[in-house]
Amino acid sequence: MKPRRVEDRQDHYYWRAKKEGYRSRAAYKLKQMNAKFGLIKPGYWVLDLGASPGGWSQVAAELGASVIAIDLSPMKDIEGVTFIQGDMTSEETWEKIREIRDRFDVVISDASPKITGHWDIDHYRSVELVEAAFSIARRFLKPGGNFVVKMFQGEETPKLYAEFKKHFRFKKLHSPPASRKRSSEIYFIGKGFGGKFKPKKDE
Ligand SMILES: C[S@@+](CC[C@H](N)C(=O)[O-])C[C@H]1O[C@@H](n2cnc3c(N)ncnc32)[C@H](O)[C@@H]1O
């Protein structure tokens, strides 16, 4: 496949993904975050939100996890990954997840709206996805579970981070080396869901 954009042609991770058989350069972001923070272990159940074309799911499956992956767009099969095509913000999709599995060790979300390059617009469009990912995490994460969610930085970031922080023992805003330098994306990493701040029973 030919690289579509100038930035892709210049991009080390783009070529590396082609060479090493990953479906996206994003795969290296999860690899790097996992190496640094120890998020996914063999035998874990992982819920991958905004998963297509499947780089993160490939990495999670390689790490020995069983994966349920969600995306609006279709995704080609990956061994060890069950794919649900649907909107992660809709109850209908949540119900489909629940039918397969009710509790996960890790929830990861690389979901993003179509990027415009305007930081403010991209930020506000991503907030809904970040909030949905967090609601899903609160619904599906086991106590002690881990969470990763991408957000495009902006006005709402401190508020969202303050809310996340209450629910995890370890928390960090992190930008992996594989993130493009000029991108406004940042990842919230939470480990130890519940921690000393137990979520309410109805959440
Ligand atoms: C950056 S891509 C994810 C790349 C993926 N992590 C990988 O490694 O291949 C972002 C994805 O979020 C998905 N997405 C955006 N809004 C969504 C929604 N409401 N529900 C489910 N997926 C969504 C898009 O369809 C797109 O495939």
The ligand as a Gaussian input file, in Angstrom:
#p B3LYP/6-31G(d) Opt

LIG

0 1
 C       -7.236000       6.620000      15.471000
 S       -8.420000       5.437000      14.991000
 C       -8.031000       4.077000      16.047000
 C       -6.786000       3.347000      15.638000
 C       -6.614000       2.033000      16.382000
 N       -6.344000       2.238000      17.797000
 C       -5.480000       1.227000      15.791000
 O       -4.480000       1.031000      16.481000
 O       -5.607000       0.754000      14.663000
 C       -9.876000       6.084000      15.727000
 C      -11.118000       5.233000      15.518000
 O      -12.172000       5.731000      16.329000
 C      -13.371000       5.336000      15.706000
 N      -14.531000       6.025000      16.269000
 C      -14.810000       7.347000      16.232000
 N      -15.999000       7.595000      16.825000
 C      -16.479000       6.391000      17.256000
 C      -17.681000       5.990000      17.944000
 N      -18.612000       6.879000      18.312000
 N      -17.847000       4.679000      18.204000
 C      -16.920000       3.770000      17.826000
 N      -15.771000       4.090000      17.182000
 C      -15.550000       5.386000      16.897000
 C      -13.123000       5.673000      14.243000
 O      -14.026000       4.974000      13.408000
 C      -11.658000       5.244000      14.072000
 O      -11.574000       3.956000      13.515000

